[in-house]
Amino acid sequence: MKREMQRDKGAVQDRKQMFGRETRNYLLDEDKINKYREYFGNKPETVFREEKDESAYLKALNGIDKCFVNEDANGLIEIAKNAKASNELSGWEKQMVALECRSAVMDLFV
């Protein structure tokens, strides 16, 4: 949020409103979703697909935020290097981490 506010305060307000709408929609639909899960979850023909573990990607993004708040440019560069060498991240995830690191570093020095 701190980085977003430096760029465009209007965008931050839009994100706050969007978050409020999404939260409200989630709470309204949660009961319907739970009924759907119970109905199909108890059927023997239901097959649950395995979800990809995205903890490495989320850990990298959280590290970027922490380094940005602490104004640690070297930490941001290190996160980008680790992401590039990581076997756990997909090519798209590596690219997103690199772009976020570059954006954060540029914001630190502007």
Secondary structure, DSSP 8 states (H G I E B T S, - for coil): -HHHHHH-HHHHHHHHHHHHHHHHHHHHHHHHHHHHHHHHHTSTT---------HHHHHHHHHHHHHHHTT-HHHHHHHHHHHHH-SSS-HHHHHHHHHHHHHHHHHHH-
